Each structure stands twice: as C-alpha cells, then as structure tokens.
Amino acid sequence: MLTGVIDIGSNAVRFSVSDLSDSQASRNLPIVFQDRAKISLYDALAASSDRRISHNVLERLRIAITRFDRVCKALKVLDENVSVFGTEASRSAANSDDMLAMIRNINSNWTVNLLSQRMEAIYGAMGIASSFYEINGLVMDLGGGSIQISWVSSVAGNFVMSDSAVSLPYGAAAIFQKLRAQGVQSIKSEIASAFALAFKKIKLPFPLKGANLYLSGGGFRGLGCLAMSILSDDEYYPVPIINGYRCSIKNLEQVAQQQVNDKTMDLLEDIFRISKRRASQLPGILLLVQALISAAPHIGSVYFCQGGIKEGYLYSKLADSLKIKDPLVTCTAAYARPACTKIETLMNFAMSSFTPPYISKRMLPAVVNLLYYQAPYTKDTQATAALNVAVSGVLAGVHGLSHVDRALLGIILCERWGGEVFDERVIGRLCDLVVSESRGNLGLTYMFWGYYVAKLATVLADSFPAGVVDSENRVKVELVKDEIDAILIELTFIKDDPCTLAVWDKIEGLEKKVKKFRKKYDIVGVPRVSFKLSIQ
C-alpha cells in the first residue's frame, strides 16, 4: 500500500510516499519518494504582527503541495491514503483555516489534520521508536517552535509512553528569536528550570540518572552532525548517517561548549549536513543542550534519530506483528537466495550457548540473507562493496538500523568475500566503531563471533554455489562440544561431491583462520573453536 504524507512543520514542509505493502520490509518504512520544501511557517508568523501566514508564503505552500499531488497521481497513490499534518506553527496561525481550505481545494479527498500537542508528541515518540529495534528512555523531538518531551519504552513490539508528555516553547527557531531579545544566562536558567519541571510532569518510570536519551528533529540532527565532526578521533566518522549515531552526555557537553559566532559560522556551514539556516540556529540549540545538561547531568547515552512525525504516523499504521520484527532482518530478507533458509538452519546448529544473542538471533539471519548479494560483482569489488553495504550501499537508506548494525554487518560480509579492501583504514574505522560503541570487550566478542559466522557461512554458501539447494544432505552441521572455553563443530560432507571438493581448501582452513583471529586480538571470554571434518 502506497501511503503519502505531508508534514507541515515549523521550519520546513516534508513530503513522502512510502510503500507499506510488503509484510516484512514495511517495518523499515521504505520510501518511494521524498522531498522537502524550505518554507518556514515559524519565520512567516514571526514576521507578522497579527500571527497570520502571508499570501506569499501560502502561495509557495500551494505550489509545493500541488506538485506533490502530481507526484502522488503519477505513482498511483490513492487519495484516501494521503494524510496532511500541521504542527505547532500551523496550530498557532491566525489564518490556519485559510491554509487548510487551500489544501482541501488542491485535493478534497486527502485527510487533513491539525495535530494537537498530545498527538504531535505521540507521533514524534513513535517516530523515534521506529528508528531502532528496541528503545527505552527519555525522548525529545525538537521542532522550530517547540520541543516535545516524553519517555518511551518499545520492546518486543510493545509501545508505551508517558500519558503526560510536555511541550515547551523552546524550538530551534524560537530560541534563535529569544537570543535577540534576552541574555544568554537568563535564557539558559529559564530553560533548565522548565526541563526540570518537565521531567517531573512526564512521570519517568525509571531513574533519570543513567537513562538513555533519544533526540529527534532537524535541529538535533544538525547537532548530531556537529558532534560527528568534533568527536571523531580520526579524520572522519565512518558512518555518515544520523539515525543511530550515539555519544555520551559528557561528549555532548563537550560539543555544547562550542563557540558559534560570525567568525565560526562559515566553518560550521562546511560541516556535513549543516545548512546556512541550521548553522544560524546552532547557538540556540547549543544553549538548549547546556540547559538540558544542567537539569539532567547524569543522563547515560545520547542517541540521534531520523524518525519524526512522518515516521511515527507510518509506524502507527503497522500491525503489532510487524512492529515486533527486527529491522536488521526485514531489510535484508528481499535479497535472500533460496539456499539461504537451508544455510541459516545449518548455521544455527553451529551456534554455541555462549554466542551473544545479538549475533545468533539478529546478525546471523541478516548476514545469511546477503551471502550471495555481491556474487555478480568482480573479485576486486566484492569485499569493498560488502563492507559498505549498509553505509553507502543498497542498505544505506534503510530505516531502523544502529551504527553498530551497519558496521558489523559490513565487516562480516567483507570477510565473506575475503576481507581484502583497497583502503584498509575504512575497515579499521568500522571495527573501532563496533568495539567502542559496544563497550570494549563486548565489542571484541561481537567481532570474534562475527568472524566465525563469516568464515563458516562462506563455506556453506560455497557448498551451494548457485544459491539453491540441489542436495539436501550435502552438508550436515553438529555442535559436538559446547563449553565456555571450547566448542567443537562437526561438519559432515557427501563423498566425492564436486561442490565441496572444489572448496575443500577453505573447509580445511576454517579452524586455523578462526584460531588466528582469536589470537591476533587476544579476545577474553570467547571459546577456542575446533572443527571435525567427516565424509559419509
């Protein structure tokens, strides 16, 4: 089902068409078309003495929406599947009825809504929930005129949020205007007090100390891009995608201390994904963060999200059976060859009880789905293309993945194709990301099991070279020994089968490669791996 959405925000108007027809991929809210019109209703109202949207702005809005109507007709989106949402600026405009009448005149069959503060908070929170497999923590959605504050828990498809979400008049554009008329310290103190009161009103079901914080909205996404630039230890951050980017509250405090003035403005505009307008609003956004840290200095991790009103509305339309699905698995399912089901079954037999669930339950199915994707590529491009599959490749635009998901998936698939890339610094940065984002030794544990999956899955995929199961008994896998310090896997092959004889050197080299990787990185807490090869 093709679904159209117009999100009339305070800073811009966003248009999208998404395809929710696939029972698996719809969890990732796949986009067919998207566009953004630089029409700021907040600026239009601020320039008006009577809080009216000017004729000029309404005309620009009419042209942009009419264009989207043409797009929907070209894509054959049913009128009843198009929804229009107005938020803070639309609600507060004295002539909002004129705007709504204009939209209905373009297409009278569309559903047109001025969202209440409550519904804006719900869709915003759901948009954030859609951005990850599971979340639990404080959420904030920063618009142009206001910031929505709530808490959300979305685990195993069970979405729960505060029934008393708070909206504060401190949006990115609103603070920008305040700074012109009020002292910095006065504003900071005012916002910090408002935050402290808001945290009480939303009735957090968990301690604020150590809680995760999820940030959404254009202003916060600009802040995330600034953080990527400032906090990266290397010359660049390896995953240039805002959704799923994480930093600590101390890291964010470091970013918030940046001095933004006329001399540094040009430098800010050179940073990836920071526009001139966003750069001009950064002083206010950084002040907002300073006030937040003052009110809640002991927050744990900070996550930046792409999800907003549009994603929240689309996510709300999904059945619970879809919300519970893992976006890492659903986004890769379409690329699976027929043999992948068989290979996944065999791989599951080789998973130890000590294998982290993140590897055995989430990463393994995704890797298996993509085992043959780079098969048509030339030898010199396979490993590099696989490494970047979720960063700049076919999965780059997929919604719902963390940066660890993207990095580790690429690393494992790169090893599946031999691990030889033109620029080894890229794979090094992605490995560092997995280790640092997964708390040190746990990250190394993920790397070890990922390498194990890569090498064993390669042997199994090479045993079914066409990607189809032409012999059910070609390979059998059994976990013979499963202890905390050692595991033994028995691989049984059919005698004189050319499909396995052709890759016998890889099969015989399995144990040596896994042992070498374990020794090279001196990984603590992972078992020694041995393979027993049998012929029947």
SULTA-V520741 format. One record per residue. N is the residue number from 1. RES is the residue in one small letter. PHI is phi in radians with two decimals (NA if undefined). PSI is psi in whole degrees, -180 to 180 (999 if undefined). Layout:
n=N res=RES phi=PHI psi=PSI
n=N res=RES phi=PHI psi=PSI
This chain:
n=1 res=m phi=NA psi=119
n=2 res=l phi=-1.40 psi=129
n=3 res=t phi=-2.20 psi=125
n=4 res=g phi=-1.75 psi=143
n=5 res=v phi=-2.39 psi=134
n=6 res=i phi=-2.03 psi=118
n=7 res=d phi=-1.89 psi=104
n=8 res=i phi=-1.55 psi=91
n=9 res=g phi=-1.50 psi=-178
n=10 res=s phi=-1.36 psi=-33
n=11 res=n phi=-1.71 psi=-25
n=12 res=a phi=-2.84 psi=169
n=13 res=v phi=-2.03 psi=127
n=14 res=r phi=-1.96 psi=137
n=15 res=f phi=-2.12 psi=140
n=16 res=s phi=-2.71 psi=152
n=17 res=v phi=-2.19 psi=125
n=18 res=s phi=-2.11 psi=151
n=19 res=d phi=-1.85 psi=108
n=20 res=l phi=-1.84 psi=23
n=21 res=s phi=-1.47 psi=-28
n=22 res=d phi=-1.41 psi=131
n=23 res=s phi=-1.16 psi=-22
n=24 res=q phi=-1.80 psi=-54
n=25 res=a phi=-1.13 psi=-21
n=26 res=s phi=-1.08 psi=-20
n=27 res=r phi=-1.07 psi=-28
n=28 res=n phi=-1.58 psi=4
n=29 res=l phi=0.86 psi=56
n=30 res=p phi=-1.07 psi=136
n=31 res=i phi=-1.68 psi=133
n=32 res=v phi=-1.70 psi=-37
n=33 res=f phi=-2.61 psi=143
n=34 res=q phi=-2.65 psi=150
n=35 res=d phi=-2.72 psi=164
n=36 res=r phi=-2.47 psi=127
n=37 res=a phi=-1.80 psi=129
n=38 res=k phi=-1.40 psi=70
n=39 res=i phi=-2.09 psi=111
n=40 res=s phi=-1.76 psi=105
n=41 res=l phi=-1.19 psi=-31
n=42 res=y phi=-1.09 psi=-46
n=43 res=d phi=-1.11 psi=-39
n=44 res=a phi=-1.09 psi=-42
n=45 res=l phi=-1.27 psi=-36
n=46 res=a phi=-1.14 psi=-29
n=47 res=a phi=-1.47 psi=-5
n=48 res=s phi=-1.86 psi=133
n=49 res=s phi=-1.28 psi=-22
n=50 res=d phi=-2.00 psi=19
n=51 res=r phi=1.01 psi=42
n=52 res=r phi=-1.98 psi=145
n=53 res=i phi=-1.37 psi=125
n=54 res=s phi=-1.16 psi=161
n=55 res=h phi=-1.05 psi=-38
n=56 res=n phi=-1.10 psi=-43
n=57 res=v phi=-1.20 psi=-41
n=58 res=l phi=-1.07 psi=-37
n=59 res=e phi=-1.19 psi=-41
n=60 res=r phi=-1.09 psi=-40
n=61 res=l phi=-1.14 psi=-41
n=62 res=r phi=-1.07 psi=-44
n=63 res=i phi=-1.11 psi=-45
n=64 res=a phi=-1.12 psi=-42
n=65 res=i phi=-1.26 psi=-37
n=66 res=t phi=-1.09 psi=-40
n=67 res=r phi=-1.03 psi=-43
n=68 res=f phi=-1.15 psi=-36
n=69 res=d phi=-1.03 psi=-41
n=70 res=r phi=-1.12 psi=-40
n=71 res=v phi=-1.06 psi=-46
n=72 res=c phi=-1.08 psi=-40
n=73 res=k phi=-1.18 psi=-38
n=74 res=a phi=-1.15 psi=-34
n=75 res=l phi=-1.55 psi=-1
n=76 res=k phi=1.10 psi=41
n=77 res=v phi=-1.40 psi=126
n=78 res=l phi=-1.13 psi=139
n=79 res=d phi=-0.96 psi=-40
n=80 res=e phi=-1.22 psi=-9
n=81 res=n phi=-1.77 psi=16
n=82 res=v phi=-1.95 psi=128
n=83 res=s phi=-2.16 psi=141
n=84 res=v phi=-2.04 psi=130
n=85 res=f phi=-2.16 psi=127
n=86 res=g phi=-1.82 psi=141
n=87 res=t phi=-2.00 psi=-144
n=88 res=e phi=-0.86 psi=-54
n=89 res=a phi=-1.15 psi=-39
n=90 res=s phi=-1.12 psi=-40
n=91 res=r phi=-1.11 psi=-39
n=92 res=s phi=-1.55 psi=-7
n=93 res=a phi=-1.23 psi=134
n=94 res=a phi=-1.13 psi=-29
n=95 res=n phi=-1.95 psi=37
n=96 res=s phi=-1.07 psi=-30
n=97 res=d phi=-1.09 psi=-36
n=98 res=d phi=-1.11 psi=-41
n=99 res=m phi=-1.12 psi=-44
n=100 res=l phi=-1.14 psi=-40
n=101 res=a phi=-1.12 psi=-39
n=102 res=m phi=-1.09 psi=-42
n=103 res=i phi=-1.16 psi=-42
n=104 res=r phi=-1.19 psi=-26
n=105 res=n phi=-1.24 psi=-30
n=106 res=i phi=-1.21 psi=-46
n=107 res=n phi=-2.65 psi=106
n=108 res=s phi=-1.30 psi=-10
n=109 res=n phi=-1.63 psi=-7
n=110 res=w phi=-1.28 psi=155
n=111 res=t phi=-1.58 psi=119
n=112 res=v phi=-2.03 psi=126
n=113 res=n phi=-2.32 psi=139
n=114 res=l phi=-1.70 psi=109
n=115 res=l phi=-1.20 psi=136
n=116 res=s phi=-1.23 psi=165
n=117 res=q phi=-1.02 psi=-38
n=118 res=r phi=-1.11 psi=-48
n=119 res=m phi=-1.20 psi=-34
n=120 res=e phi=-1.10 psi=-40
n=121 res=a phi=-1.17 psi=-40
n=122 res=i phi=-1.13 psi=-50
n=123 res=y phi=-1.13 psi=-38
n=124 res=g phi=-1.08 psi=-44
n=125 res=a phi=-1.17 psi=-40
n=126 res=m phi=-1.15 psi=-35
n=127 res=g phi=-1.07 psi=-40
n=128 res=i phi=-1.17 psi=-42
n=129 res=a phi=-1.06 psi=-36
n=130 res=s phi=-1.18 psi=-18
n=131 res=s phi=-1.39 psi=-9
n=132 res=f phi=-2.43 psi=166
n=133 res=y phi=-1.16 psi=-50
n=134 res=e phi=-2.50 psi=146
n=135 res=i phi=-2.44 psi=157
n=136 res=n phi=-2.77 psi=111
n=137 res=g phi=2.88 psi=-168
n=138 res=l phi=-1.40 psi=137
n=139 res=v phi=-2.19 psi=144
n=140 res=m phi=-2.42 psi=131
n=141 res=d phi=-2.07 psi=113
n=142 res=l phi=-1.68 psi=116
n=143 res=g phi=-1.77 psi=-164
n=144 res=g phi=-1.37 psi=-39
n=145 res=g phi=-1.77 psi=-22
n=146 res=s phi=-2.62 psi=169
n=147 res=i phi=-2.21 psi=129
n=148 res=q phi=-1.66 psi=134
n=149 res=i phi=-2.20 psi=132
n=150 res=s phi=-2.77 psi=-176
n=151 res=w phi=-2.19 psi=152
n=152 res=v phi=-2.46 psi=141
n=153 res=s phi=-2.24 psi=121
n=154 res=s phi=-2.32 psi=95
n=155 res=v phi=-2.27 psi=130
n=156 res=a phi=0.95 psi=38
n=157 res=g phi=1.39 psi=-2
n=158 res=n phi=-1.62 psi=104
n=159 res=f phi=-1.66 psi=124
n=160 res=v phi=-2.36 psi=138
n=161 res=m phi=-2.47 psi=171
n=162 res=s phi=-1.06 psi=140
n=163 res=d phi=-1.58 psi=9
n=164 res=s phi=-2.40 psi=50
n=165 res=a phi=-1.01 psi=150
n=166 res=v phi=-2.04 psi=138
n=167 res=s phi=-1.98 psi=124
n=168 res=l phi=-1.97 psi=144
n=169 res=p phi=-1.39 psi=47
n=170 res=y phi=-2.18 psi=55
n=171 res=g phi=-1.27 psi=171
n=172 res=a phi=-1.04 psi=-45
n=173 res=a phi=-1.28 psi=-34
n=174 res=a phi=-1.13 psi=-43
n=175 res=i phi=-1.17 psi=-37
n=176 res=f phi=-0.98 psi=-44
n=177 res=q phi=-1.20 psi=-39
n=178 res=k phi=-1.08 psi=-38
n=179 res=l phi=-1.10 psi=-21
n=180 res=r phi=-1.35 psi=-19
n=181 res=a phi=-2.14 psi=-8
n=182 res=q phi=-2.42 psi=151
n=183 res=g phi=-1.21 psi=150
n=184 res=v phi=-1.05 psi=-50
n=185 res=q phi=-1.10 psi=-37
n=186 res=s phi=-1.10 psi=-45
n=187 res=i phi=-1.15 psi=-44
n=188 res=k phi=-1.04 psi=-45
n=189 res=s phi=-1.12 psi=-41
n=190 res=e phi=-1.09 psi=-45
n=191 res=i phi=-1.23 psi=-40
n=192 res=a phi=-1.06 psi=-41
n=193 res=s phi=-1.14 psi=-40
n=194 res=a phi=-1.14 psi=-39
n=195 res=f phi=-1.09 psi=-48
n=196 res=a phi=-1.01 psi=-42
n=197 res=l phi=-1.19 psi=-39
n=198 res=a phi=-1.09 psi=-40
n=199 res=f phi=-1.09 psi=-31
n=200 res=k phi=-1.31 psi=-41
n=201 res=k phi=-1.15 psi=-35
n=202 res=i phi=-1.40 psi=-6
n=203 res=k phi=0.97 psi=68
n=204 res=l phi=-1.05 psi=132
n=205 res=p phi=-1.54 psi=7
n=206 res=f phi=-2.48 psi=159
n=207 res=p phi=-1.11 psi=141
n=208 res=l phi=-1.17 psi=-33
n=209 res=k phi=-1.15 psi=124
n=210 res=g phi=1.44 psi=-1
n=211 res=a phi=-1.25 psi=150
n=212 res=n phi=-1.31 psi=146
n=213 res=l phi=-2.14 psi=127
n=214 res=y phi=-1.96 psi=124
n=215 res=l phi=-1.98 psi=131
n=216 res=s phi=-2.34 psi=169
n=217 res=g phi=1.83 psi=153
n=218 res=g phi=-1.01 psi=-40
n=219 res=g phi=-1.11 psi=-44
n=220 res=f phi=-1.21 psi=-33
n=221 res=r phi=-1.14 psi=-37
n=222 res=g phi=-1.10 psi=-39
n=223 res=l phi=-1.09 psi=-40
n=224 res=g phi=-1.08 psi=-42
n=225 res=c phi=-1.11 psi=-38
n=226 res=l phi=-1.12 psi=-42
n=227 res=a phi=-1.11 psi=-43
n=228 res=m phi=-0.96 psi=-44
n=229 res=s phi=-1.20 psi=-42
n=230 res=i phi=-1.37 psi=-41
n=231 res=l phi=-1.54 psi=-12
n=232 res=s phi=-1.17 psi=126
n=233 res=d phi=-1.28 psi=-25
n=234 res=d phi=-1.73 psi=-172
n=235 res=e phi=-1.25 psi=-21
n=236 res=y phi=-2.73 psi=156
n=237 res=y phi=-1.45 psi=135
n=238 res=p phi=-1.37 psi=-11
n=239 res=v phi=-2.15 psi=91
n=240 res=p phi=-1.39 psi=54
n=241 res=i phi=-2.27 psi=126
n=242 res=i phi=-1.27 psi=-37
n=243 res=n phi=-1.16 psi=125
n=244 res=g phi=1.67 psi=-5
n=245 res=y phi=-1.20 psi=137
n=246 res=r phi=-2.24 psi=145
n=247 res=c phi=-2.58 psi=167
n=248 res=s phi=-1.47 psi=165
n=249 res=i phi=-1.15 psi=-30
n=250 res=k phi=-1.20 psi=-39
n=251 res=n phi=-1.06 psi=-44
n=252 res=l phi=-1.15 psi=-36
n=253 res=e phi=-1.10 psi=-39
n=254 res=q phi=-1.06 psi=-43
n=255 res=v phi=-1.16 psi=-39
n=256 res=a phi=-1.18 psi=-17
n=257 res=q phi=-1.48 psi=-1
n=258 res=q phi=-1.09 psi=140
n=259 res=q phi=-1.58 psi=119
n=260 res=v phi=-1.96 psi=117
n=261 res=n phi=-2.55 psi=-173
n=262 res=d phi=-1.05 psi=-31
n=263 res=k phi=-1.30 psi=-33
n=264 res=t phi=-1.67 psi=-8
n=265 res=m phi=-1.06 psi=-43
n=266 res=d phi=-1.09 psi=-36
n=267 res=l phi=-1.17 psi=-38
n=268 res=l phi=-1.10 psi=-39
n=269 res=e phi=-1.18 psi=-17
n=270 res=d phi=-1.44 psi=-12
n=271 res=i phi=-1.33 psi=141
n=272 res=f phi=-0.89 psi=126
n=273 res=r phi=1.19 psi=22
n=274 res=i phi=-1.97 psi=109
n=275 res=s phi=-1.39 psi=172
n=276 res=k phi=-1.06 psi=-43
n=277 res=r phi=-1.13 psi=-45
n=278 res=r phi=-1.13 psi=-38
n=279 res=a phi=-1.07 psi=-38
n=280 res=s phi=-1.18 psi=-25
n=281 res=q phi=-1.60 psi=-10
n=282 res=l phi=-1.04 psi=-37
n=283 res=p phi=-0.97 psi=-42
n=284 res=g phi=-1.20 psi=-39
n=285 res=i phi=-1.17 psi=-41
n=286 res=l phi=-1.13 psi=-37
n=287 res=l phi=-1.13 psi=-41
n=288 res=l phi=-1.04 psi=-43
n=289 res=v phi=-1.16 psi=-40
n=290 res=q phi=-1.04 psi=-42
n=291 res=a phi=-1.16 psi=-39
n=292 res=l phi=-1.06 psi=-46
n=293 res=i phi=-1.16 psi=-35
n=294 res=s phi=-1.11 psi=-38
n=295 res=a phi=-1.42 psi=-28
n=296 res=a phi=-2.49 psi=73
n=297 res=p phi=-1.26 psi=-14
n=298 res=h phi=-1.95 psi=24
n=299 res=i phi=-1.07 psi=151
n=300 res=g phi=-1.47 psi=-109
n=301 res=s phi=-1.54 psi=149
n=302 res=v phi=-2.00 psi=125
n=303 res=y phi=-2.01 psi=135
n=304 res=f phi=-1.73 psi=139
n=305 res=c phi=-2.22 psi=148
n=306 res=q phi=-1.51 psi=-27
n=307 res=g phi=-1.13 psi=135
n=308 res=g phi=-2.46 psi=-147
n=309 res=i phi=-1.00 psi=-48
n=310 res=k phi=-1.04 psi=-52
n=311 res=e phi=-1.11 psi=-37
n=312 res=g phi=-1.12 psi=-42
n=313 res=y phi=-1.11 psi=-46
n=314 res=l phi=-1.11 psi=-41
n=315 res=y phi=-1.10 psi=-36
n=316 res=s phi=-1.16 psi=-24
n=317 res=k phi=-1.42 psi=-15
n=318 res=l phi=-1.30 psi=144
n=319 res=a phi=-1.16 psi=153
n=320 res=d phi=-1.00 psi=-33
n=321 res=s phi=-1.14 psi=-23
n=322 res=l phi=-1.54 psi=-38
n=323 res=k phi=-1.07 psi=-30
n=324 res=i phi=-1.35 psi=-16
n=325 res=k phi=-1.23 psi=152
n=326 res=d phi=-1.46 psi=119
n=327 res=p phi=-1.06 psi=-26
n=328 res=l phi=-1.18 psi=-35
n=329 res=v phi=-1.46 psi=-42
n=330 res=t phi=-1.15 psi=-32
n=331 res=c phi=-1.33 psi=-15
n=332 res=t phi=-1.81 psi=-13
n=333 res=a phi=-1.04 psi=-35
n=334 res=a phi=-1.16 psi=-17
n=335 res=y phi=-1.74 psi=2
n=336 res=a phi=-1.28 psi=136
n=337 res=r phi=-1.48 psi=164
n=338 res=p phi=-0.96 psi=-33
n=339 res=a phi=-1.28 psi=-13
n=340 res=c phi=-1.12 psi=-34
n=341 res=t phi=-1.08 psi=-46
n=342 res=k phi=-1.09 psi=-45
n=343 res=i phi=-1.13 psi=-41
n=344 res=e phi=-1.09 psi=-40
n=345 res=t phi=-1.06 psi=-46
n=346 res=l phi=-1.11 psi=-42
n=347 res=m phi=-1.11 psi=-36
n=348 res=n phi=-1.10 psi=-33
n=349 res=f phi=-1.13 psi=-23
n=350 res=a phi=-1.68 psi=3
n=351 res=m phi=-1.48 psi=128
n=352 res=s phi=-1.36 psi=159
n=353 res=s phi=-1.19 psi=-12
n=354 res=f phi=-1.72 psi=1
n=355 res=t phi=-1.23 psi=130
n=356 res=p phi=-1.02 psi=136
n=357 res=p phi=-0.97 psi=-31
n=358 res=y phi=-1.02 psi=-35
n=359 res=i phi=-1.39 psi=-52
n=360 res=s phi=-1.29 psi=-33
n=361 res=k phi=-1.71 psi=-28
n=362 res=r phi=-1.98 psi=-55
n=363 res=m phi=-1.26 psi=-41
n=364 res=l phi=-1.00 psi=-51
n=365 res=p phi=-1.05 psi=-37
n=366 res=a phi=-1.16 psi=-43
n=367 res=v phi=-1.09 psi=-47
n=368 res=v phi=-1.06 psi=-40
n=369 res=n phi=-1.04 psi=-29
n=370 res=l phi=-1.84 psi=11
n=371 res=l phi=-1.02 psi=-31
n=372 res=y phi=-1.86 psi=2
n=373 res=y phi=-1.06 psi=-41
n=374 res=q phi=-1.56 psi=6
n=375 res=a phi=-0.98 psi=-38
n=376 res=p phi=-1.31 psi=-10
n=377 res=y phi=-1.29 psi=160
n=378 res=t phi=-1.26 psi=157
n=379 res=k phi=-1.01 psi=-36
n=380 res=d phi=-1.35 psi=-8
n=381 res=t phi=-1.97 psi=-13
n=382 res=q phi=-1.05 psi=-53
n=383 res=a phi=-1.13 psi=-43
n=384 res=t phi=-1.16 psi=-43
n=385 res=a phi=-1.11 psi=-40
n=386 res=a phi=-1.14 psi=-41
n=387 res=l phi=-1.04 psi=-37
n=388 res=n phi=-1.74 psi=13
n=389 res=v phi=-1.00 psi=-35
n=390 res=a phi=-1.87 psi=4
n=391 res=v phi=-1.83 psi=-49
n=392 res=s phi=-2.37 psi=7
n=393 res=g phi=-1.69 psi=-151
n=394 res=v phi=-1.13 psi=-23
n=395 res=l phi=-1.77 psi=8
n=396 res=a phi=-1.05 psi=-37
n=397 res=g phi=-1.57 psi=5
n=398 res=v phi=-1.23 psi=137
n=399 res=h phi=-1.59 psi=138
n=400 res=g phi=1.89 psi=6
n=401 res=l phi=-1.80 psi=142
n=402 res=s phi=-1.45 psi=170
n=403 res=h phi=-1.23 psi=-31
n=404 res=v phi=-1.15 psi=-42
n=405 res=d phi=-0.94 psi=-51
n=406 res=r phi=-1.12 psi=-44
n=407 res=a phi=-1.21 psi=-50
n=408 res=l phi=-1.20 psi=-38
n=409 res=l phi=-1.02 psi=-45
n=410 res=g phi=-1.14 psi=-41
n=411 res=i phi=-1.09 psi=-46
n=412 res=i phi=-1.12 psi=-45
n=413 res=l phi=-1.17 psi=-33
n=414 res=c phi=-1.07 psi=-44
n=415 res=e phi=-1.15 psi=-32
n=416 res=r phi=-1.04 psi=-31
n=417 res=w phi=-1.79 psi=23
n=418 res=g phi=1.84 psi=-19
n=419 res=g phi=1.33 psi=7
n=420 res=e phi=-1.68 psi=114
n=421 res=v phi=-2.12 psi=158
n=422 res=f phi=-1.16 psi=-44
n=423 res=d phi=-2.02 psi=100
n=424 res=e phi=-1.22 psi=-13
n=425 res=r phi=-1.13 psi=-31
n=426 res=v phi=-1.13 psi=-49
n=427 res=i phi=-1.14 psi=-33
n=428 res=g phi=-1.11 psi=-42
n=429 res=r phi=-1.15 psi=-40
n=430 res=l phi=-1.18 psi=-39
n=431 res=c phi=-1.09 psi=-44
n=432 res=d phi=-1.06 psi=-38
n=433 res=l phi=-1.09 psi=-46
n=434 res=v phi=-1.06 psi=-44
n=435 res=v phi=-1.17 psi=-46
n=436 res=s phi=-1.24 psi=-40
n=437 res=e phi=-1.31 psi=-19
n=438 res=s phi=-1.84 psi=25
n=439 res=r phi=1.09 psi=57
n=440 res=g phi=1.20 psi=-108
n=441 res=n phi=-1.13 psi=-31
n=442 res=l phi=-1.11 psi=-38
n=443 res=g phi=-1.11 psi=-41
n=444 res=l phi=-1.15 psi=-35
n=445 res=t phi=-1.11 psi=-43
n=446 res=y phi=-1.04 psi=-41
n=447 res=m phi=-1.11 psi=-42
n=448 res=f phi=-1.10 psi=-52
n=449 res=w phi=-1.18 psi=-31
n=450 res=g phi=-1.12 psi=-42
n=451 res=y phi=-1.14 psi=-42
n=452 res=y phi=-1.03 psi=-47
n=453 res=v phi=-1.04 psi=-45
n=454 res=a phi=-1.04 psi=-47
n=455 res=k phi=-1.27 psi=-41
n=456 res=l phi=-1.24 psi=-41
n=457 res=a phi=-1.12 psi=-34
n=458 res=t phi=-1.10 psi=-45
n=459 res=v phi=-1.06 psi=-43
n=460 res=l phi=-1.19 psi=-41
n=461 res=a phi=-1.12 psi=-40
n=462 res=d phi=-1.19 psi=-21
n=463 res=s phi=-1.34 psi=-19
n=464 res=f phi=-2.15 psi=69
n=465 res=p phi=-1.07 psi=-27
n=466 res=a phi=-1.50 psi=-5
n=467 res=g phi=1.39 psi=13
n=468 res=v phi=-2.23 psi=155
n=469 res=v phi=-1.58 psi=101
n=470 res=d phi=-1.74 psi=-3
n=471 res=s phi=-2.68 psi=111
n=472 res=e phi=-1.10 psi=-34
n=473 res=n phi=-1.78 psi=17
n=474 res=r phi=-1.03 psi=-41
n=475 res=v phi=-2.35 psi=138
n=476 res=k phi=-2.17 psi=142
n=477 res=v phi=-2.19 psi=133
n=478 res=e phi=-2.45 psi=132
n=479 res=l phi=-1.50 psi=100
n=480 res=v phi=-1.39 psi=-37
n=481 res=k phi=-2.34 psi=132
n=482 res=d phi=-2.42 psi=87
n=483 res=e phi=-2.14 psi=163
n=484 res=i phi=-1.11 psi=-28
n=485 res=d phi=-1.91 psi=-4
n=486 res=a phi=-2.81 psi=139
n=487 res=i phi=-2.26 psi=151
n=488 res=l phi=-2.27 psi=125
n=489 res=i phi=-1.99 psi=129
n=490 res=e phi=-1.75 psi=126
n=491 res=l phi=-1.92 psi=122
n=492 res=t phi=-1.97 psi=128
n=493 res=f phi=-2.10 psi=155
n=494 res=i phi=-1.27 psi=138
n=495 res=k phi=-1.13 psi=137
n=496 res=d phi=1.02 psi=31
n=497 res=d phi=-1.47 psi=117
n=498 res=p phi=-1.08 psi=-28
n=499 res=c phi=-1.18 psi=-30
n=500 res=t phi=-1.68 psi=-32
n=501 res=l phi=-1.05 psi=-35
n=502 res=a phi=-1.17 psi=-23
n=503 res=v phi=-2.09 psi=25
n=504 res=w phi=-1.10 psi=-30
n=505 res=d phi=-1.11 psi=-38
n=506 res=k phi=-1.17 psi=-40
n=507 res=i phi=-1.12 psi=-46
n=508 res=e phi=-1.17 psi=-25
n=509 res=g phi=-1.54 psi=-1
n=510 res=l phi=-0.96 psi=-56
n=511 res=e phi=-1.06 psi=-43
n=512 res=k phi=-1.08 psi=-42
n=513 res=k phi=-1.15 psi=-43
n=514 res=v phi=-1.17 psi=-41
n=515 res=k phi=-1.11 psi=-42
n=516 res=k phi=-1.09 psi=-42
n=517 res=f phi=-1.14 psi=-44
n=518 res=r phi=-1.08 psi=-43
n=519 res=k phi=-1.24 psi=-40
n=520 res=k phi=-1.02 psi=-42
n=521 res=y phi=-1.75 psi=2
n=522 res=d phi=0.81 psi=55
n=523 res=i phi=-1.43 psi=125
n=524 res=v phi=-1.51 psi=141
n=525 res=g phi=1.51 psi=12
n=526 res=v phi=-2.03 psi=149
n=527 res=p phi=-1.37 psi=160
n=528 res=r phi=-1.29 psi=139
n=529 res=v phi=-1.95 psi=129
n=530 res=s phi=-2.22 psi=150
n=531 res=f phi=-2.13 psi=136
n=532 res=k phi=-1.91 psi=122
n=533 res=l phi=-1.78 psi=129
n=534 res=s phi=-2.25 psi=152
n=535 res=i phi=-2.10 psi=134
n=536 res=q phi=-2.05 psi=999
